[in-house]
Amino acid sequence: MNKALLHPEVQKFIKEHLHEALTKLILKGSPFPDVSIQEIATQISGLKKAKNKLPTWFKNQDILYPPNLNLEQTSSEITAKYKSELINGSTLIDLTGGFGIDDYYFSKKFEKVIYCELNKELSHLAAHNFKTLGALNIKSHNGDGLKILAELDEKVDWIYLDPARRDDYGGKVFLLEQCTPNVPENLKLLFQKSDSILIKSSPLLDLSAGISELRKVVEIHIVSVNNEVKELLWVLNRNISKKIKIKTINISNKETQCFEALLDEESGPSAYSLPLNFLYEPNPAIMKSKLFSALSSETNTYKLQSNSHLFTSEELQPFPGRSFEIIDIIPYNKKALKRSLKLKKANITTRNFPKSVNEIRKELKIEDGGNDYLFFTTDLNNDKIVVVCRKVNNLKGS
């Protein structure tokens, strides 16, 4: 960590070249004897990423940033704050501290946070930033989090892990046993030191696979930001409950959509209907959860078909996703479409349909955009249909 980067003249240079192409800037070289142009480029790149992802860090002139890969892997402020609201207590240990975004927010909920990070440079950067941000109850350690945990004399209230999801060759992995550290392999040690564990995993991890690997799961949180699933959070407890709660959350600038259900509630019967007056598309967090039967029951809506994952109702219902008023329902055949569908521009979605959006656009010569929404899907009679809609506002929709 080069503290010369904090010199006012260096900071002024960084701000003045914030919007300059880094490739061109690097060719010019550094005007400062104690700071390389590569170090300056890293700070400029970090600031660019932090502007939207980490606004608190971006606003502080004394923050130092790591290389891009570390910033890509770190939590956003939005998701870090969400995690911090799930747990609290006296002491938390983070075995995979990284850039420290999560620990900064955990420090607001715990009397003491123990930060562990194997990467020496990253550990020093995080420790510097904690002091800069006034998070003085975070104790930083450079070393193997599992070894530091094993050497603790007392148990802690919570253990947090965000295992590295890259193999020895830099390729991405997502099964927990493939990540570093290997959580399933070290569960015995973890539960020797705490009754409660919070794990962040790849959004690609299958829920049933995670439940099988971790064994003592009591809650799963599926966190989506602006309609993109960002994190899967696994809450483990030594005193395992027979029922696992799944909570979905979709955070956007307009609103936060939440839906939760017990895993065994999903085994209940489903209600189906042909399209009625309104159509609903679940947000990505719910799509990941597959809580479709529980969602139908809770929102008083009907599923169009077992594999279509679209819902309908007579009256407009609050719904965690997008809500539409149905204008027309057209059988999917060229004659019917040519007669009824006279749109040059529309938003197209496919659900349980044999053709892609691009194929449909090419076939029907419809450009993207406008106020009309076309859902190409399959109904409960296994007929291919096109549901023509207009978007509506909903108490829990967007």
C-alpha positions in Angstrom: 0.0 0.0 0.0 1.5 3.3 -1.1 0.4 6.1 1.1 2.0 8.6 -1.3 -1.3 8.1 -3.3 -3.0 10.2 -0.6 -0.8 13.3 -1.2 -3.1 16.2 -2.2 -1.3 16.7 -5.5 -1.6 13.1 -6.4 -5.3 13.1 -5.5 -5.8 16.2 -7.6 -4.2 14.5 -10.5 -6.4 11.5 -10.1 -9.6 13.5 -10.0 -8.6 15.6 -13.1 -8.0 12.4 -15.1 -10.9 10.4 -13.8 -12.6 10.4 -17.2 -9.5 9.9 -19.3 -8.9 6.5 -21.1 -6.5 4.6 -18.9 -4.6 3.1 -21.9 -3.7 6.7 -23.0 -2.9 7.8 -19.5 -0.6 4.9 -18.8 1.5 5.7 -21.9 2.1 9.2 -20.5 3.7 7.9 -17.4 3.6 9.3 -13.8 4.5 12.9 -13.0 5.3 11.8 -9.4 8.5 10.2 -8.3 6.9 8.2 -5.5 3.9 6.9 -7.3 3.8 4.8 -10.5 1.3 5.4 -13.3 0.0 1.8 -12.7 -0.9 2.7 -9.1 -2.6 5.9 -10.3 -4.5 3.9 -12.9 -5.7 1.4 -10.2 -7.1 4.3 -8.1 -8.9 5.8 -11.1 -10.4 2.5 -12.1 -11.4 1.9 -8.5 -13.1 5.3 -8.2 -15.1 4.6 -11.4 -16.4 1.4 -10.0 -17.1 2.8 -6.6 -19.2 5.7 -7.8 -22.3 3.6 -8.1 -21.4 0.5 -6.2 -19.7 2.1 -3.2 -20.9 5.7 -2.9 -19.7 6.1 0.7 -16.2 5.1 -0.3 -16.3 7.2 -3.5 -17.2 10.4 -1.5 -14.2 9.9 0.9 -10.9 11.3 -0.6 -8.7 9.2 1.7 -9.9 5.8 0.5 -7.5 3.6 -1.3 -8.6 1.0 -3.9 -7.4 -2.5 -4.8 -7.1 -4.0 -8.4 -10.3 -4.5 -10.4 -10.7 -8.2 -9.6 -11.0 -7.5 -5.9 -13.6 -4.7 -6.5 -15.6 -7.0 -8.8 -15.8 -9.7 -6.1 -16.8 -7.3 -3.3 -20.3 -6.7 -2.1 -22.1 -3.5 -3.1 -23.1 -1.2 -0.3 -26.7 -2.1 -1.0 -26.2 -5.8 -0.4 -23.7 -5.3 2.5 -26.3 -3.1 4.3 -28.9 -5.8 3.8 -26.7 -8.5 5.3 -25.9 -6.3 8.3 -29.6 -6.0 9.0 -30.0 -9.8 9.3 -27.7 -10.4 12.2 -26.2 -8.7 15.3 -24.4 -9.4 18.5 -21.2 -8.9 20.5 -18.6 -10.4 18.2 -18.5 -11.4 14.5 -15.5 -12.9 12.7 -15.2 -12.6 8.9 -12.9 -15.3 7.6 -12.7 -13.9 4.0 -12.6 -10.1 4.6 -11.7 -9.0 1.1 -12.1 -5.2 0.6 -14.1 -5.0 3.8 -17.4 -3.6 2.6 -19.5 -6.2 4.5 -17.4 -5.7 7.7 -17.9 -1.9 7.7 -21.6 -2.5 7.8 -21.3 -5.4 10.3 -19.4 -3.0 12.6 -22.6 -1.0 13.0 -24.4 -4.0 14.4 -21.7 -5.7 16.4 -19.5 -4.5 19.3 -16.5 -6.1 17.7 -15.7 -7.3 14.2 -12.6 -9.5 13.5 -11.5 -9.1 9.9 -9.3 -11.8 8.3 -7.8 -11.6 4.8 -5.0 -13.8 3.3 -4.0 -11.2 0.7 -1.5 -8.9 2.5 -1.9 -5.9 0.3 -5.7 -6.1 0.4 -5.7 -6.5 4.2 -3.6 -3.3 4.6 -5.9 -1.4 2.3 -9.0 -2.5 4.2 -7.4 -1.6 7.5 -6.5 1.8 6.3 -10.0 2.4 4.9 -11.7 1.2 8.2 -9.8 3.9 10.1 -10.6 6.5 7.4 -14.3 5.6 7.7 -14.3 5.7 11.5 -15.0 2.0 11.9 -12.7 1.6 14.9 -14.3 -1.6 16.3 -12.9 -3.7 13.4 -9.7 -5.6 14.3 -7.8 -6.5 11.1 -5.7 -9.7 10.7 -3.6 -10.7 7.7 -3.7 -14.4 7.5 -5.7 -17.6 6.9 -9.2 -17.0 8.4 -9.6 -20.7 9.3 -6.4 -20.7 11.3 -7.2 -17.5 13.0 -10.6 -18.9 13.9 -9.1 -22.1 15.3 -6.8 -20.1 17.6 -9.6 -18.1 19.1 -10.0 -18.8 22.8 -13.7 -18.1 23.0 -16.7 -18.7 20.8 -18.1 -15.8 18.7 -21.8 -14.8 18.0 -21.5 -15.1 14.3 -19.1 -16.3 11.6 -19.3 -14.8 8.1 -17.7 -16.2 5.0 -17.7 -15.2 1.3 -15.6 -18.0 -0.2 -13.5 -17.2 -3.2 -15.2 -18.5 -6.3 -12.2 -19.0 -8.6 -10.0 -22.2 -9.1 -6.2 -22.4 -9.3 -6.3 -21.4 -13.0 -8.5 -18.3 -12.4 -11.7 -20.0 -13.7 -15.0 -19.3 -12.0 -16.6 -22.1 -9.8 -19.8 -22.0 -7.8 -20.2 -25.2 -5.8 -19.2 -24.5 -2.2 -16.8 -27.5 -2.1 -14.9 -26.0 -5.0 -14.5 -22.6 -3.3 -11.8 -21.4 -1.0 -12.2 -22.0 1.9 -14.1 -25.3 1.4 -17.0 -24.6 3.8 -18.6 -28.1 3.8 -15.2 -29.6 4.7 -14.8 -27.2 7.6 -18.3 -27.2 9.1 -17.1 -29.0 12.3 -14.6 -26.3 13.1 -17.0 -23.5 12.3 -19.6 -24.9 14.7 -17.0 -25.4 17.4 -16.5 -21.6 17.4 -20.1 -20.4 16.8 -23.7 -21.6 16.7 -24.5 -19.2 13.9 -22.9 -18.9 10.5 -23.7 -16.6 7.5 -22.4 -17.6 4.1 -22.5 -15.7 0.8 -22.4 -17.9 -2.3 -22.5 -17.6 -6.0 -26.0 -16.7 -7.4 -25.6 -19.6 -9.7 -25.6 -22.2 -6.9 -28.6 -24.5 -7.0 -30.6 -24.2 -3.8 -31.0 -27.9 -3.3 -27.2 -28.4 -3.8 -26.5 -25.8 -1.2 -28.9 -27.3 1.3 -27.3 -30.7 0.7 -23.7 -29.3 1.1 -24.3 -27.2 4.2 -26.7 -29.5 6.0 -27.7 -27.1 8.8 -29.4 -24.4 6.8 -32.3 -22.5 8.5 -32.7 -19.6 6.1 -31.8 -18.7 2.5 -31.9 -15.1 1.3 -32.0 -14.5 -2.4 -30.9 -10.8 -3.0 -31.6 -9.2 -6.3 -30.7 -5.6 -7.2 -32.4 -3.8 -10.1 -33.8 -7.1 -11.3 -30.5 -9.0 -11.2 -29.8 -11.7 -8.6 -26.5 -10.7 -6.9 -26.2 -12.9 -3.9 -27.4 -16.0 -2.2 -27.1 -15.8 1.6 -27.2 -19.0 3.7 -28.0 -18.8 7.4 -26.8 -21.9 9.3 -27.5 -22.8 12.9 -26.2 -25.6 15.1 -29.8 -26.2 16.3 -31.2 -26.9 12.9 -34.9 -26.4 12.3 -36.9 -28.9 10.2 -38.3 -26.1 8.2 -36.1 -23.9 5.9 -37.3 -20.3 5.2 -36.6 -18.9 1.8 -36.7 -15.1 1.6 -36.5 -13.2 -1.8 -35.8 -9.5 -2.0 -35.6 -7.3 -5.1 -34.1 -3.9 -4.4 -34.6 -1.1 -6.9 -34.6 2.7 -6.9 -38.4 2.8 -6.8 -39.1 0.1 -4.2 -38.1 -3.1 -2.4 -40.1 -6.2 -3.2 -40.1 -9.0 -0.6 -41.6 -12.4 -0.6 -40.9 -15.4 1.7 -42.2 -18.9 2.3 -41.2 -22.1 4.0 -39.6 -24.6 1.6 -42.1 -27.3 2.4 -45.0 -24.9 1.5 -43.9 -25.2 -2.1 -45.1 -28.8 -2.1 -48.8 -27.7 -1.9 -51.2 -27.9 -4.8 -51.1 -25.3 -7.6 -54.0 -23.4 -9.1 -54.1 -22.9 -12.9 -56.1 -20.7 -15.2 -56.2 -19.5 -18.8 -55.2 -15.8 -19.0 -57.7 -13.5 -17.2 -57.6 -9.7 -16.9 -54.1 -9.3 -15.5 -50.7 -10.9 -16.1 -47.8 -11.1 -13.7 -44.1 -11.8 -14.2 -42.2 -12.7 -11.0 -39.0 -10.8 -10.3 -35.6 -12.6 -10.7 -35.2 -13.4 -7.0 -38.5 -15.4 -7.0 -37.6 -17.1 -10.3 -34.4 -18.3 -8.5 -36.4 -19.4 -5.5 -38.9 -21.4 -7.5 -41.6 -20.6 -4.9 -44.2 -20.5 -7.6 -47.0 -22.5 -5.8 -46.5 -20.5 -2.6 -46.5 -17.3 -4.6 -49.8 -18.2 -6.3 -51.5 -18.9 -3.0 -50.2 -15.8 -1.2 -51.0 -13.4 -4.0 -54.4 -14.9 -5.1 -53.2 -15.5 -8.6 -53.2 -18.5 -10.9 -50.4 -20.0 -12.8 -50.8 -20.1 -16.6 -49.0 -23.5 -16.9 -46.6 -25.5 -14.7 -43.5 -24.5 -16.7 -44.5 -21.1 -17.9 -44.0 -19.2 -14.6 -46.4 -16.5 -15.5 -49.5 -15.7 -13.3 -52.9 -14.2 -13.9 -55.9 -12.9 -12.0 -59.3 -11.3 -12.5 -58.6 -8.3 -10.2 -55.3 -6.5 -10.0 -53.3 -7.9 -7.1 -50.1 -6.7 -5.3 -47.4 -8.8 -6.8 -43.6 -9.0 -6.4 -42.6 -8.5 -10.0 -44.0 -6.8 -13.1 -47.8 -6.4 -13.5 -49.7 -6.0 -16.8 -53.2 -5.5 -18.0 -54.1 -8.0 -20.7 -55.3 -6.4 -23.9 -55.6 -9.4 -26.2 -54.8 -13.1 -26.4 -53.8 -14.4 -29.8 -53.1 -18.0 -30.8 -49.6 -18.5 -32.1 -50.1 -19.0 -35.8 -49.1 -16.8 -38.7 -52.7 -16.2 -39.8 -53.9 -15.1 -36.4 -50.9 -13.0 -35.7 -51.0 -11.2 -39.1 -54.7 -10.4 -38.6 -54.5 -9.2 -35.0 -50.9 -8.1 -34.3 -50.2 -4.9 -36.1 -47.3 -3.6 -34.1 -44.0 -2.2 -35.4 -42.5 -1.9 -32.0 -43.0 -3.9 -28.7 -41.3 -5.4 -25.7 -41.1 -9.2 -26.2 -40.7 -11.9 -23.5 -40.7 -15.7 -23.9 -41.7 -18.1 -21.2 -41.9 -21.8 -21.9 -41.8 -21.2 -25.7 -39.8 -22.9 -28.4 -38.5 -19.8 -30.2 -36.1 -17.1 -28.9 -36.9 -13.4 -28.7 -34.6 -12.7 -31.6 -36.2 -15.3 -33.8 -39.7 -13.9 -33.1 -38.5 -10.3 -33.8 -37.1 -11.5 -37.2 -40.2 -13.5 -38.0 -42.7 -10.7 -37.1 -40.5 -7.7 -38.0 -41.1 -6.1 -34.7 -38.5 -3.7 -33.2 -37.7 -3.4 -29.5 -39.4 -0.7 -27.3 -42.7 1.1 -27.0 -45.6 0.7 -24.6 -46.8 -2.7 -25.7 -45.6 -6.0 -24.1 -45.9 -9.3 -25.8 -45.6 -12.6 -23.9 -45.0 -15.6 -26.0 -45.9 -18.6 -23.8 -47.8 -21.9 -23.4 -51.1 -22.1 -21.6 -52.6 -24.9 -19.4 -54.0 -26.6 -22.5 -50.4 -26.7 -23.9 -51.4 -24.3 -26.7 -48.8 -21.7 -27.8 -50.3 -18.2 -27.3 -49.3 -14.5 -27.4 -50.5 -12.4 -24.5 -50.7 -8.7 -25.5 -50.3 -6.4 -22.5 -49.8 -2.9 -21.2 -47.8 -2.3 -18.0 -49.7 -1.2 -14.9 -48.5 0.1 -11.5 -48.8 -2.2 -8.6 -48.4 -1.8 -4.9 -45.5 -4.3 -5.0 -44.8 -4.4 -8.7 -42.9 -2.3 -11.0 
